[in-house]
Amino acid sequence: MTAQNHRYCDETLAQLQTFLDRELTEIEVTTVRMHLDRCPPCKQVFRFEEHVRRLVKVRCMADVCPTALRDKILARVKGQAAPARVPLPKAP
Ligand SMILES: [Zn+2]
């Protein structure tokens, strides 16, 4: 790896989080993508960071409801009839 490539690696890795946040300019995105396509070590870091973000997102979005509570809610919802419609008061 040349010193020039190493400089691009440093720049790319410094921009990686911003790249993943989709906050780079179009030119910066192109530059980062071109480097990632040509540099397996940086691509590996990118894939790792992307995987961690996806994992955090999935784990944070998972709503865990206790089974007993879920069953009670479903039983109550299924046991209720549709609410009666109340006519709106007529305008004077
Ligand atoms: Zn690189």
PDB file of the backbone (N, CA, C, O) and the ligand in Angstrom, with CONECT records:
HET     ZN  A 101       1
ATOM      1  N   MET A   1       0.846  -1.188   0.000  1.00  0.00           N
ATOM      2  CA  MET A   1       0.000   0.000   0.000  1.00  0.00           C
ATOM      3  C   MET A   1       0.881   1.236   0.000  1.00  0.00           C
ATOM      4  O   MET A   1       1.830   1.343   0.776  1.00  0.00           O
ATOM      5  N   THR A   2       0.554   2.157  -0.874  1.00  0.00           N
ATOM      6  CA  THR A   2       1.365   3.361  -0.973  1.00  0.00           C
ATOM      7  C   THR A   2       0.905   4.387   0.058  1.00  0.00           C
ATOM      8  O   THR A   2      -0.161   4.262   0.660  1.00  0.00           O
ATOM      9  N   ALA A   3       1.760   5.423   0.245  1.00  0.00           N
ATOM     10  CA  ALA A   3       1.404   6.490   1.183  1.00  0.00           C
ATOM     11  C   ALA A   3       0.149   7.207   0.712  1.00  0.00           C
ATOM     12  O   ALA A   3      -0.677   7.638   1.517  1.00  0.00           O
ATOM     13  N   GLN A   4       0.017   7.331  -0.631  1.00  0.00           N
ATOM     14  CA  GLN A   4      -1.170   7.989  -1.195  1.00  0.00           C
ATOM     15  C   GLN A   4      -2.436   7.197  -0.846  1.00  0.00           C
ATOM     16  O   GLN A   4      -3.437   7.773  -0.421  1.00  0.00           O
ATOM     17  N   ASN A   5      -2.382   5.866  -1.029  1.00  0.00           N
ATOM     18  CA  ASN A   5      -3.528   5.028  -0.684  1.00  0.00           C
ATOM     19  C   ASN A   5      -3.865   5.124   0.795  1.00  0.00           C
ATOM     20  O   ASN A   5      -5.033   5.169   1.183  1.00  0.00           O
ATOM     21  N   HIS A   6      -2.806   5.156   1.622  1.00  0.00           N
ATOM     22  CA  HIS A   6      -3.014   5.229   3.065  1.00  0.00           C
ATOM     23  C   HIS A   6      -3.726   6.518   3.433  1.00  0.00           C
ATOM     24  O   HIS A   6      -4.583   6.533   4.316  1.00  0.00           O
ATOM     25  N   ARG A   7      -3.363   7.621   2.739  1.00  0.00           N
ATOM     26  CA  ARG A   7      -4.021   8.903   2.998  1.00  0.00           C
ATOM     27  C   ARG A   7      -5.507   8.792   2.661  1.00  0.00           C
ATOM     28  O   ARG A   7      -6.354   9.284   3.406  1.00  0.00           O
ATOM     29  N   TYR A   8      -5.825   8.142   1.530  1.00  0.00           N
ATOM     30  CA  TYR A   8      -7.229   7.958   1.153  1.00  0.00           C
ATOM     31  C   TYR A   8      -7.953   7.076   2.159  1.00  0.00           C
ATOM     32  O   TYR A   8      -9.126   7.304   2.454  1.00  0.00           O
ATOM     33  N   CYS A   9      -7.264   6.070   2.687  1.00  0.00           N
ATOM     34  CA  CYS A   9      -7.864   5.210   3.711  1.00  0.00           C
ATOM     35  C   CYS A   9      -8.225   6.046   4.935  1.00  0.00           C
ATOM     36  O   CYS A   9      -9.332   5.936   5.461  1.00  0.00           O
ATOM     37  N   ASP A  10      -7.293   6.881   5.387  1.00  0.00           N
ATOM     38  CA  ASP A  10      -7.556   7.720   6.556  1.00  0.00           C
ATOM     39  C   ASP A  10      -8.753   8.634   6.304  1.00  0.00           C
ATOM     40  O   ASP A  10      -9.623   8.783   7.162  1.00  0.00           O
ATOM     41  N   GLU A  11      -8.787   9.244   5.120  1.00  0.00           N
ATOM     42  CA  GLU A  11      -9.899  10.152   4.789  1.00  0.00           C
ATOM     43  C   GLU A  11     -11.221   9.391   4.705  1.00  0.00           C
ATOM     44  O   GLU A  11     -12.249   9.853   5.200  1.00  0.00           O
ATOM     45  N   THR A  12     -11.178   8.238   4.082  1.00  0.00           N
ATOM     46  CA  THR A  12     -12.402   7.443   3.932  1.00  0.00           C
ATOM     47  C   THR A  12     -12.927   7.002   5.289  1.00  0.00           C
ATOM     48  O   THR A  12     -14.120   7.124   5.569  1.00  0.00           O
ATOM     49  N   LEU A  13     -12.036   6.490   6.129  1.00  0.00           N
ATOM     50  CA  LEU A  13     -12.479   6.017   7.437  1.00  0.00           C
ATOM     51  C   LEU A  13     -12.981   7.168   8.306  1.00  0.00           C
ATOM     52  O   LEU A  13     -13.887   6.994   9.120  1.00  0.00           O
ATOM     53  N   ALA A  14     -12.383   8.344   8.124  1.00  0.00           N
ATOM     54  CA  ALA A  14     -12.839   9.517   8.877  1.00  0.00           C
ATOM     55  C   ALA A  14     -14.242   9.932   8.444  1.00  0.00           C
ATOM     56  O   ALA A  14     -15.000  10.488   9.238  1.00  0.00           O
ATOM     57  N   GLN A  15     -14.586   9.661   7.187  1.00  0.00           N
ATOM     58  CA  GLN A  15     -15.907  10.047   6.662  1.00  0.00           C
ATOM     59  C   GLN A  15     -16.938   8.918   6.757  1.00  0.00           C
ATOM     60  O   GLN A  15     -18.096   9.108   6.384  1.00  0.00           O
ATOM     61  N   LEU A  16     -16.537   7.775   7.242  1.00  0.00           N
ATOM     62  CA  LEU A  16     -17.411   6.599   7.190  1.00  0.00           C
ATOM     63  C   LEU A  16     -18.729   6.781   7.941  1.00  0.00           C
ATOM     64  O   LEU A  16     -19.788   6.421   7.426  1.00  0.00           O
ATOM     65  N   GLN A  17     -18.675   7.331   9.143  1.00  0.00           N
ATOM     66  CA  GLN A  17     -19.916   7.508   9.914  1.00  0.00           C
ATOM     67  C   GLN A  17     -20.840   8.507   9.217  1.00  0.00           C
ATOM     68  O   GLN A  17     -22.055   8.313   9.164  1.00  0.00           O
ATOM     69  N   THR A  18     -20.255   9.562   8.693  1.00  0.00           N
ATOM     70  CA  THR A  18     -21.050  10.562   7.983  1.00  0.00           C
ATOM     71  C   THR A  18     -21.618   9.954   6.706  1.00  0.00           C
ATOM     72  O   THR A  18     -22.743  10.261   6.310  1.00  0.00           O
ATOM     73  N   PHE A  19     -20.840   9.096   6.069  1.00  0.00           N
ATOM     74  CA  PHE A  19     -21.311   8.375   4.879  1.00  0.00           C
ATOM     75  C   PHE A  19     -22.515   7.504   5.235  1.00  0.00           C
ATOM     76  O   PHE A  19     -23.522   7.501   4.528  1.00  0.00           O
ATOM     77  N   LEU A  20     -22.396   6.771   6.332  1.00  0.00           N
ATOM     78  CA  LEU A  20     -23.490   5.898   6.758  1.00  0.00           C
ATOM     79  C   LEU A  20     -24.716   6.702   7.200  1.00  0.00           C
ATOM     80  O   LEU A  20     -25.849   6.231   7.096  1.00  0.00           O
ATOM     81  N   ASP A  21     -24.477   7.904   7.689  1.00  0.00           N
ATOM     82  CA  ASP A  21     -25.597   8.784   8.070  1.00  0.00           C
ATOM     83  C   ASP A  21     -26.210   9.468   6.857  1.00  0.00           C
ATOM     84  O   ASP A  21     -27.187  10.206   6.985  1.00  0.00           O
ATOM     85  N   ARG A  22     -25.634   9.225   5.670  1.00  0.00           N
ATOM     86  CA  ARG A  22     -26.099   9.829   4.405  1.00  0.00           C
ATOM     87  C   ARG A  22     -26.067  11.347   4.481  1.00  0.00           C
ATOM     88  O   ARG A  22     -26.985  12.033   4.032  1.00  0.00           O
ATOM     89  N   GLU A  23     -24.999  11.844   5.056  1.00  0.00           N
ATOM     90  CA  GLU A  23     -24.871  13.287   5.200  1.00  0.00           C
ATOM     91  C   GLU A  23     -23.711  13.864   4.403  1.00  0.00           C
ATOM     92  O   GLU A  23     -23.321  15.012   4.615  1.00  0.00           O
ATOM     93  N   LEU A  24     -23.158  13.079   3.490  1.00  0.00           N
ATOM     94  CA  LEU A  24     -22.078  13.580   2.648  1.00  0.00           C
ATOM     95  C   LEU A  24     -22.658  14.192   1.380  1.00  0.00           C
ATOM     96  O   LEU A  24     -23.785  13.893   0.986  1.00  0.00           O
ATOM     97  N   THR A  25     -21.873  15.045   0.757  1.00  0.00           N
ATOM     98  CA  THR A  25     -22.291  15.592  -0.530  1.00  0.00           C
ATOM     99  C   THR A  25     -22.198  14.479  -1.576  1.00  0.00           C
ATOM    100  O   THR A  25     -21.597  13.432  -1.337  1.00  0.00           O
ATOM    101  N   GLU A  26     -22.796  14.724  -2.720  1.00  0.00           N
ATOM    102  CA  GLU A  26     -22.789  13.728  -3.787  1.00  0.00           C
ATOM    103  C   GLU A  26     -21.358  13.385  -4.211  1.00  0.00           C
ATOM    104  O   GLU A  26     -21.035  12.224  -4.464  1.00  0.00           O
ATOM    105  N   ILE A  27     -20.525  14.392  -4.281  1.00  0.00           N
ATOM    106  CA  ILE A  27     -19.129  14.175  -4.679  1.00  0.00           C
ATOM    107  C   ILE A  27     -18.392  13.364  -3.614  1.00  0.00           C
ATOM    108  O   ILE A  27     -17.621  12.462  -3.940  1.00  0.00           O
ATOM    109  N   GLU A  28     -18.631  13.686  -2.342  1.00  0.00           N
ATOM    110  CA  GLU A  28     -17.981  12.940  -1.257  1.00  0.00           C
ATOM    111  C   GLU A  28     -18.439  11.488  -1.248  1.00  0.00           C
ATOM    112  O   GLU A  28     -17.637  10.583  -1.017  1.00  0.00           O
ATOM    113  N   VAL A  29     -19.735  11.261  -1.501  1.00  0.00           N
ATOM    114  CA  VAL A  29     -20.260   9.891  -1.549  1.00  0.00           C
ATOM    115  C   VAL A  29     -19.572   9.116  -2.662  1.00  0.00           C
ATOM    116  O   VAL A  29     -19.167   7.970  -2.466  1.00  0.00           O
ATOM    117  N   THR A  30     -19.439   9.729  -3.812  1.00  0.00           N
ATOM    118  CA  THR A  30     -18.788   9.075  -4.939  1.00  0.00           C
ATOM    119  C   THR A  30     -17.343   8.740  -4.604  1.00  0.00           C
ATOM    120  O   THR A  30     -16.860   7.650  -4.911  1.00  0.00           O
ATOM    121  N   THR A  31     -16.662   9.683  -3.976  1.00  0.00           N
ATOM    122  CA  THR A  31     -15.259   9.465  -3.613  1.00  0.00           C
ATOM    123  C   THR A  31     -15.122   8.310  -2.626  1.00  0.00           C
ATOM    124  O   THR A  31     -14.253   7.451  -2.781  1.00  0.00           O
ATOM    125  N   VAL A  32     -15.992   8.296  -1.604  1.00  0.00           N
ATOM    126  CA  VAL A  32     -15.931   7.218  -0.614  1.00  0.00           C
ATOM    127  C   VAL A  32     -16.254   5.882  -1.270  1.00  0.00           C
ATOM    128  O   VAL A  32     -15.565   4.890  -1.031  1.00  0.00           O
ATOM    129  N   ARG A  33     -17.298   5.850  -2.097  1.00  0.00           N
ATOM    130  CA  ARG A  33     -17.676   4.595  -2.766  1.00  0.00           C
ATOM    131  C   ARG A  33     -16.558   4.066  -3.649  1.00  0.00           C
ATOM    132  O   ARG A  33     -16.267   2.869  -3.656  1.00  0.00           O
ATOM    133  N   MET A  34     -15.935   4.971  -4.393  1.00  0.00           N
ATOM    134  CA  MET A  34     -14.838   4.546  -5.269  1.00  0.00           C
ATOM    135  C   MET A  34     -13.703   3.939  -4.449  1.00  0.00           C
ATOM    136  O   MET A  34     -13.108   2.933  -4.837  1.00  0.00           O
ATOM    137  N   HIS A  35     -13.412   4.569  -3.307  1.00  0.00           N
ATOM    138  CA  HIS A  35     -12.340   4.023  -2.484  1.00  0.00           C
ATOM    139  C   HIS A  35     -12.735   2.663  -1.901  1.00  0.00           C
ATOM    140  O   HIS A  35     -11.936   1.727  -1.892  1.00  0.00           O
ATOM    141  N   LEU A  36     -13.966   2.567  -1.418  1.00  0.00           N
ATOM    142  CA  LEU A  36     -14.417   1.291  -0.836  1.00  0.00           C
ATOM    143  C   LEU A  36     -14.384   0.170  -1.857  1.00  0.00           C
ATOM    144  O   LEU A  36     -14.082  -0.976  -1.523  1.00  0.00           O
ATOM    145  N   ASP A  37     -14.696   0.503  -3.108  1.00  0.00           N
ATOM    146  CA  ASP A  37     -14.673  -0.521  -4.158  1.00  0.00           C
ATOM    147  C   ASP A  37     -13.264  -1.011  -4.461  1.00  0.00           C
ATOM    148  O   ASP A  37     -13.076  -2.129  -4.940  1.00  0.00           O
ATOM    149  N   ARG A  38     -12.278  -0.166  -4.178  1.00  0.00           N
ATOM    150  CA  ARG A  38     -10.892  -0.518  -4.528  1.00  0.00           C
ATOM    151  C   ARG A  38     -10.052  -0.939  -3.330  1.00  0.00           C
ATOM    152  O   ARG A  38      -8.920  -1.391  -3.499  1.00  0.00           O
ATOM    153  N   CYS A  39     -10.591  -0.798  -2.124  1.00  0.00           N
ATOM    154  CA  CYS A  39      -9.764  -1.055  -0.943  1.00  0.00           C
ATOM    155  C   CYS A  39     -10.460  -2.054  -0.007  1.00  0.00           C
ATOM    156  O   CYS A  39     -11.302  -1.663   0.802  1.00  0.00           O
ATOM    157  N   PRO A  40     -10.113  -3.326  -0.118  1.00  0.00           N
ATOM    158  CA  PRO A  40     -10.760  -4.349   0.713  1.00  0.00           C
ATOM    159  C   PRO A  40     -10.695  -4.079   2.223  1.00  0.00           C
ATOM    160  O   PRO A  40     -11.691  -4.318   2.906  1.00  0.00           O
ATOM    161  N   PRO A  41      -9.563  -3.588   2.785  1.00  0.00           N
ATOM    162  CA  PRO A  41      -9.564  -3.329   4.238  1.00  0.00           C
ATOM    163  C   PRO A  41     -10.605  -2.272   4.644  1.00  0.00           C
ATOM    164  O   PRO A  41     -11.291  -2.434   5.654  1.00  0.00           O
ATOM    165  N   CYS A  42     -10.719  -1.205   3.866  1.00  0.00           N
ATOM    166  CA  CYS A  42     -11.720  -0.174   4.176  1.00  0.00           C
ATOM    167  C   CYS A  42     -13.127  -0.723   3.957  1.00  0.00           C
ATOM    168  O   CYS A  42     -14.041  -0.426   4.725  1.00  0.00           O
ATOM    169  N   LYS A  43     -13.295  -1.521   2.911  1.00  0.00           N
ATOM    170  CA  LYS A  43     -14.603  -2.130   2.647  1.00  0.00           C
ATOM    171  C   LYS A  43     -15.014  -3.020   3.812  1.00  0.00           C
ATOM    172  O   LYS A  43     -16.188  -3.073   4.178  1.00  0.00           O
ATOM    173  N   GLN A  44     -14.047  -3.715   4.390  1.00  0.00           N
ATOM    174  CA  GLN A  44     -14.327  -4.586   5.524  1.00  0.00           C
ATOM    175  C   GLN A  44     -14.778  -3.759   6.736  1.00  0.00           C
ATOM    176  O   GLN A  44     -15.716  -4.143   7.436  1.00  0.00           O
ATOM    177  N   VAL A  45     -14.120  -2.641   6.979  1.00  0.00           N
ATOM    178  CA  VAL A  45     -14.515  -1.756   8.081  1.00  0.00           C
ATOM    179  C   VAL A  45     -15.917  -1.221   7.825  1.00  0.00           C
ATOM    180  O   VAL A  45     -16.748  -1.170   8.732  1.00  0.00           O
ATOM    181  N   PHE A  46     -16.174  -0.819   6.572  1.00  0.00           N
ATOM    182  CA  PHE A  46     -17.498  -0.318   6.193  1.00  0.00           C
ATOM    183  C   PHE A  46     -18.570  -1.367   6.466  1.00  0.00           C
ATOM    184  O   PHE A  46     -19.598  -1.066   7.074  1.00  0.00           O
ATOM    185  N   ARG A  47     -18.333  -2.585   6.022  1.00  0.00           N
ATOM    186  CA  ARG A  47     -19.332  -3.648   6.222  1.00  0.00           C
ATOM    187  C   ARG A  47     -19.562  -3.925   7.700  1.00  0.00           C
ATOM    188  O   ARG A  47     -20.692  -4.181   8.116  1.00  0.00           O
ATOM    189  N   PHE A  48     -18.495  -3.875   8.500  1.00  0.00           N
ATOM    190  CA  PHE A  48     -18.639  -4.084   9.937  1.00  0.00           C
ATOM    191  C   PHE A  48     -19.498  -2.979  10.561  1.00  0.00           C
ATOM    192  O   PHE A  48     -20.427  -3.252  11.321  1.00  0.00           O
ATOM    193  N   GLU A  49     -19.171  -1.729  10.224  1.00  0.00           N
ATOM    194  CA  GLU A  49     -19.932  -0.596  10.777  1.00  0.00           C
ATOM    195  C   GLU A  49     -21.400  -0.657  10.343  1.00  0.00           C
ATOM    196  O   GLU A  49     -22.307  -0.384  11.129  1.00  0.00           O
ATOM    197  N   GLU A  50     -21.610  -1.020   9.084  1.00  0.00           N
ATOM    198  CA  GLU A  50     -22.967  -1.133   8.566  1.00  0.00           C
ATOM    199  C   GLU A  50     -23.728  -2.233   9.308  1.00  0.00           C
ATOM    200  O   GLU A  50     -24.898  -2.061   9.649  1.00  0.00           O
ATOM    201  N   HIS A  51     -23.067  -3.352   9.553  1.00  0.00           N
ATOM    202  CA  HIS A  51     -23.672  -4.472  10.262  1.00  0.00           C
ATOM    203  C   HIS A  51     -24.026  -4.069  11.700  1.00  0.00           C
ATOM    204  O   HIS A  51     -25.112  -4.389  12.183  1.00  0.00           O
ATOM    205  N   VAL A  52     -23.118  -3.372  12.378  1.00  0.00           N
ATOM    206  CA  VAL A  52     -23.370  -2.938  13.757  1.00  0.00           C
ATOM    207  C   VAL A  52     -24.584  -2.006  13.797  1.00  0.00           C
ATOM    208  O   VAL A  52     -25.445  -2.135  14.668  1.00  0.00           O
ATOM    209  N   ARG A  53     -24.645  -1.074  12.856  1.00  0.00           N
ATOM    210  CA  ARG A  53     -25.794  -0.150  12.811  1.00  0.00           C
ATOM    211  C   ARG A  53     -27.103  -0.907  12.609  1.00  0.00           C
ATOM    212  O   ARG A  53     -28.102  -0.632  13.273  1.00  0.00           O
ATOM    213  N   ARG A  54     -27.083  -1.856  11.691  1.00  0.00           N
ATOM    214  CA  ARG A  54     -28.295  -2.635  11.416  1.00  0.00           C
ATOM    215  C   ARG A  54     -28.710  -3.428  12.661  1.00  0.00           C
ATOM    216  O   ARG A  54     -29.892  -3.512  12.993  1.00  0.00           O
ATOM    217  N   LEU A  55     -27.725  -4.001  13.335  1.00  0.00           N
ATOM    218  CA  LEU A  55     -27.986  -4.787  14.539  1.00  0.00           C
ATOM    219  C   LEU A  55     -28.584  -3.918  15.645  1.00  0.00           C
ATOM    220  O   LEU A  55     -29.555  -4.312  16.291  1.00  0.00           O
ATOM    221  N   VAL A  56     -28.006  -2.743  15.859  1.00  0.00           N
ATOM    222  CA  VAL A  56     -28.506  -1.825  16.894  1.00  0.00           C
ATOM    223  C   VAL A  56     -29.937  -1.407  16.560  1.00  0.00           C
ATOM    224  O   VAL A  56     -30.797  -1.346  17.440  1.00  0.00           O
ATOM    225  N   LYS A  57     -30.182  -1.122  15.288  1.00  0.00           N
ATOM    226  CA  LYS A  57     -31.524  -0.701  14.869  1.00  0.00           C
ATOM    227  C   LYS A  57     -32.543  -1.805  15.136  1.00  0.00           C
ATOM    228  O   LYS A  57     -33.615  -1.546  15.683  1.00  0.00           O
ATOM    229  N   VAL A  58     -32.213  -3.024  14.755  1.00  0.00           N
ATOM    230  CA  VAL A  58     -33.133  -4.144  14.945  1.00  0.00           C
ATOM    231  C   VAL A  58     -33.381  -4.387  16.428  1.00  0.00           C
ATOM    232  O   VAL A  58     -34.519  -4.583  16.853  1.00  0.00           O
ATOM    233  N   ARG A  59     -32.306  -4.373  17.211  1.00  0.00           N
ATOM    234  CA  ARG A  59     -32.448  -4.642  18.643  1.00  0.00           C
ATOM    235  C   ARG A  59     -33.229  -3.546  19.354  1.00  0.00           C
ATOM    236  O   ARG A  59     -33.994  -3.822  20.278  1.00  0.00           O
ATOM    237  N   CYS A  60     -33.039  -2.318  18.928  1.00  0.00           N
ATOM    238  CA  CYS A  60     -33.730  -1.201  19.581  1.00  0.00           C
ATOM    239  C   CYS A  60     -35.189  -1.124  19.179  1.00  0.00           C
ATOM    240  O   CYS A  60     -36.006  -0.573  19.917  1.00  0.00           O
ATOM    241  N   MET A  61     -35.529  -1.667  18.017  1.00  0.00           N
ATOM    242  CA  MET A  61     -36.904  -1.585  17.552  1.00  0.00           C
ATOM    243  C   MET A  61     -37.742  -2.774  17.998  1.00  0.00           C
ATOM    244  O   MET A  61     -38.964  -2.757  17.857  1.00  0.00           O
ATOM    245  N   ALA A  62     -37.106  -3.795  18.530  1.00  0.00           N
ATOM    246  CA  ALA A  62     -37.844  -4.987  18.923  1.00  0.00           C
ATOM    247  C   ALA A  62     -38.634  -4.705  20.199  1.00  0.00           C
ATOM    248  O   ALA A  62     -38.058  -4.471  21.262  1.00  0.00           O
ATOM    249  N   ASP A  63     -39.944  -4.732  20.078  1.00  0.00           N
ATOM    250  CA  ASP A  63     -40.797  -4.562  21.247  1.00  0.00           C
ATOM    251  C   ASP A  63     -41.089  -5.946  21.807  1.00  0.00           C
ATOM    252  O   ASP A  63     -41.695  -6.793  21.150  1.00  0.00           O
ATOM    253  N   VAL A  64     -40.655  -6.144  23.004  1.00  0.00           N
ATOM    254  CA  VAL A  64     -40.883  -7.433  23.627  1.00  0.00           C
ATOM    255  C   VAL A  64     -42.043  -7.283  24.603  1.00  0.00           C
ATOM    256  O   VAL A  64     -41.958  -6.569  25.602  1.00  0.00           O
ATOM    257  N   CYS A  65     -43.108  -7.966  24.286  1.00  0.00           N
ATOM    258  CA  CYS A  65     -44.299  -7.936  25.137  1.00  0.00           C
ATOM    259  C   CYS A  65     -44.416  -9.314  25.784  1.00  0.00           C
ATOM    260  O   CYS A  65     -44.374 -10.330  25.090  1.00  0.00           O
ATOM    261  N   PRO A  66     -44.560  -9.354  27.094  1.00  0.00           N
ATOM    262  CA  PRO A  66     -44.724 -10.655  27.741  1.00  0.00           C
ATOM    263  C   PRO A  66     -45.925 -11.393  27.150  1.00  0.00           C
ATOM    264  O   PRO A  66     -46.970 -10.797  26.893  1.00  0.00           O
ATOM    265  N   THR A  67     -45.758 -12.687  26.942  1.00  0.00           N
ATOM    266  CA  THR A  67     -46.800 -13.502  26.316  1.00  0.00           C
ATOM    267  C   THR A  67     -48.122 -13.414  27.066  1.00  0.00           C
ATOM    268  O   THR A  67     -49.177 -13.298  26.443  1.00  0.00           O
ATOM    269  N   ALA A  68     -48.080 -13.467  28.398  1.00  0.00           N
ATOM    270  CA  ALA A  68     -49.316 -13.423  29.186  1.00  0.00           C
ATOM    271  C   ALA A  68     -50.051 -12.106  28.955  1.00  0.00           C
ATOM    272  O   ALA A  68     -51.273 -12.099  28.805  1.00  0.00           O
ATOM    273  N   LEU A  69     -49.325 -11.000  28.926  1.00  0.00           N
ATOM    274  CA  LEU A  69     -49.943  -9.694  28.694  1.00  0.00           C
ATOM    275  C   LEU A  69     -50.536  -9.628  27.288  1.00  0.00           C
ATOM    276  O   LEU A  69     -51.641  -9.124  27.092  1.00  0.00           O
ATOM    277  N   ARG A  70     -49.788 -10.143  26.315  1.00  0.00           N
ATOM    278  CA  ARG A  70     -50.270 -10.138  24.932  1.00  0.00           C
ATOM    279  C   ARG A  70     -51.558 -10.943  24.808  1.00  0.00           C
ATOM    280  O   ARG A  70     -52.502 -10.521  24.140  1.00  0.00           O
ATOM    281  N   ASP A  71     -51.591 -12.112  25.461  1.00  0.00           N
ATOM    282  CA  ASP A  71     -52.791 -12.957  25.405  1.00  0.00           C
ATOM    283  C   ASP A  71     -53.986 -12.254  26.031  1.00  0.00           C
ATOM    284  O   ASP A  71     -55.098 -12.338  25.510  1.00  0.00           O
ATOM    285  N   LYS A  72     -53.763 -11.551  27.160  1.00  0.00           N
ATOM    286  CA  LYS A  72     -54.863 -10.831  27.824  1.00  0.00           C
ATOM    287  C   LYS A  72     -55.403  -9.727  26.921  1.00  0.00           C
ATOM    288  O   LYS A  72     -56.615  -9.549  26.801  1.00  0.00           O
ATOM    289  N   ILE A  73     -54.502  -8.994  26.293  1.00  0.00           N
ATOM    290  CA  ILE A  73     -54.928  -7.894  25.414  1.00  0.00           C
ATOM    291  C   ILE A  73     -55.711  -8.440  24.225  1.00  0.00           C
ATOM    292  O   ILE A  73     -56.768  -7.913  23.879  1.00  0.00           O
ATOM    293  N   LEU A  74     -55.194  -9.496  23.600  1.00  0.00           N
ATOM    294  CA  LEU A  74     -55.880 -10.082  22.442  1.00  0.00           C
ATOM    295  C   LEU A  74     -57.249 -10.627  22.834  1.00  0.00           C
ATOM    296  O   LEU A  74     -58.217 -10.463  22.092  1.00  0.00           O
ATOM    297  N   ALA A  75     -57.335 -11.277  24.003  1.00  0.00           N
ATOM    298  CA  ALA A  75     -58.617 -11.816  24.459  1.00  0.00           C
ATOM    299  C   ALA A  75     -59.606 -10.691  24.699  1.00  0.00           C
ATOM    300  O   ALA A  75     -60.784 -10.819  24.365  1.00  0.00           O
ATOM    301  N   ARG A  76     -59.145  -9.599  25.270  1.00  0.00           N
ATOM    302  CA  ARG A  76     -60.032  -8.465  25.551  1.00  0.00           C
ATOM    303  C   ARG A  76     -60.493  -7.807  24.245  1.00  0.00           C
ATOM    304  O   ARG A  76     -61.660  -7.444  24.101  1.00  0.00           O
ATOM    305  N   VAL A  77     -59.565  -7.660  23.303  1.00  0.00           N
ATOM    306  CA  VAL A  77     -59.918  -7.045  22.022  1.00  0.00           C
ATOM    307  C   VAL A  77     -60.910  -7.913  21.261  1.00  0.00           C
ATOM    308  O   VAL A  77     -61.873  -7.410  20.683  1.00  0.00           O
ATOM    309  N   LYS A  78     -60.670  -9.211  21.265  1.00  0.00           N
ATOM    310  CA  LYS A  78     -61.566 -10.122  20.539  1.00  0.00           C
ATOM    311  C   LYS A  78     -62.939 -10.200  21.196  1.00  0.00           C
ATOM    312  O   LYS A  78     -63.939 -10.456  20.525  1.00  0.00           O
ATOM    313  N   GLY A  79     -62.988  -9.980  22.509  1.00  0.00           N
ATOM    314  CA  GLY A  79     -64.249 -10.081  23.242  1.00  0.00           C
ATOM    315  C   GLY A  79     -65.102  -8.839  23.129  1.00  0.00           C
ATOM    316  O   GLY A  79     -66.270  -8.859  23.519  1.00  0.00           O
ATOM    317  N   GLN A  80     -64.560  -7.771  22.612  1.00  0.00           N
ATOM    318  CA  GLN A  80     -65.326  -6.526  22.528  1.00  0.00           C
ATOM    319  C   GLN A  80     -66.009  -6.403  21.179  1.00  0.00           C
ATOM    320  O   GLN A  80     -65.432  -6.724  20.140  1.00  0.00           O
ATOM    321  N   ALA A  81     -67.239  -5.937  21.210  1.00  0.00           N
ATOM    322  CA  ALA A  81     -67.948  -5.643  19.961  1.00  0.00           C
ATOM    323  C   ALA A  81     -67.485  -4.277  19.482  1.00  0.00           C
ATOM    324  O   ALA A  81     -66.882  -3.503  20.226  1.00  0.00           O
ATOM    325  N   ALA A  82     -67.778  -4.013  18.254  1.00  0.00           N
ATOM    326  CA  ALA A  82     -67.426  -2.703  17.710  1.00  0.00           C
ATOM    327  C   ALA A  82     -68.176  -1.627  18.495  1.00  0.00           C
ATOM    328  O   ALA A  82     -69.339  -1.826  18.848  1.00  0.00           O
ATOM    329  N   PRO A  83     -67.538  -0.505  18.770  1.00  0.00           N
ATOM    330  CA  PRO A  83     -68.204   0.531  19.551  1.00  0.00           C
ATOM    331  C   PRO A  83     -69.437   1.062  18.822  1.00  0.00           C
ATOM    332  O   PRO A  83     -69.447   1.221  17.601  1.00  0.00           O
ATOM    333  N   ALA A  84     -70.477   1.330  19.617  1.00  0.00           N
ATOM    334  CA  ALA A  84     -71.717   1.855  19.029  1.00  0.00           C
ATOM    335  C   ALA A  84     -71.477   3.256  18.490  1.00  0.00           C
ATOM    336  O   ALA A  84     -70.746   4.052  19.080  1.00  0.00           O
ATOM    337  N   ARG A  85     -72.090   3.532  17.385  1.00  0.00           N
ATOM    338  CA  ARG A  85     -71.952   4.862  16.801  1.00  0.00           C
ATOM    339  C   ARG A  85     -72.925   5.807  17.483  1.00  0.00           C
ATOM    340  O   ARG A  85     -74.111   5.513  17.630  1.00  0.00           O
ATOM    341  N   VAL A  86     -72.410   6.911  17.882  1.00  0.00           N
ATOM    342  CA  VAL A  86     -73.232   7.939  18.528  1.00  0.00           C
ATOM    343  C   VAL A  86     -73.476   9.030  17.498  1.00  0.00           C
ATOM    344  O   VAL A  86     -72.529   9.616  16.975  1.00  0.00           O
ATOM    345  N   PRO A  87     -74.748   9.307  17.203  1.00  0.00           N
ATOM    346  CA  PRO A  87     -75.008  10.333  16.191  1.00  0.00           C
ATOM    347  C   PRO A  87     -74.555  11.709  16.675  1.00  0.00           C
ATOM    348  O   PRO A  87     -74.686  12.046  17.851  1.00  0.00           O
ATOM    349  N   LEU A  88     -74.026  12.486  15.751  1.00  0.00           N
ATOM    350  CA  LEU A  88     -73.604  13.835  16.089  1.00  0.00           C
ATOM    351  C   LEU A  88     -74.829  14.704  16.302  1.00  0.00           C
ATOM    352  O   LEU A  88     -75.841  14.513  15.627  1.00  0.00           O
ATOM    353  N   PRO A  89     -74.760  15.676  17.244  1.00  0.00           N
ATOM    354  CA  PRO A  89     -75.906  16.564  17.426  1.00  0.00           C
ATOM    355  C   PRO A  89     -76.153  17.374  16.150  1.00  0.00           C
ATOM    356  O   PRO A  89     -75.225  17.782  15.451  1.00  0.00           O
ATOM    357  N   LYS A  90     -77.423  17.585  15.881  1.00  0.00           N
ATOM    358  CA  LYS A  90     -77.784  18.338  14.670  1.00  0.00           C
ATOM    359  C   LYS A  90     -77.531  19.830  14.895  1.00  0.00           C
ATOM    360  O   LYS A  90     -77.738  20.363  15.984  1.00  0.00           O
ATOM    361  N   ALA A  91     -77.091  20.456  13.861  1.00  0.00           N
ATOM    362  CA  ALA A  91     -76.856  21.894  13.945  1.00  0.00           C
ATOM    363  C   ALA A  91     -78.177  22.631  14.077  1.00  0.00           C
ATOM    364  O   ALA A  91     -79.166  22.229  13.463  1.00  0.00           O
ATOM    365  N   PRO A  92     -78.217  23.698  14.860  1.00  0.00           N
ATOM    366  CA  PRO A  92     -79.493  24.411  15.037  1.00  0.00           C
ATOM    367  C   PRO A  92     -79.952  25.100  13.769  1.00  0.00           C
ATOM    368  O   PRO A  92     -81.004  25.739  13.759  1.00  0.00           O
TER     369      PRO A  92
HETATM  370 ZN    ZN A 101      -8.727   2.138   2.219  1.00  0.00          ZN2+
END
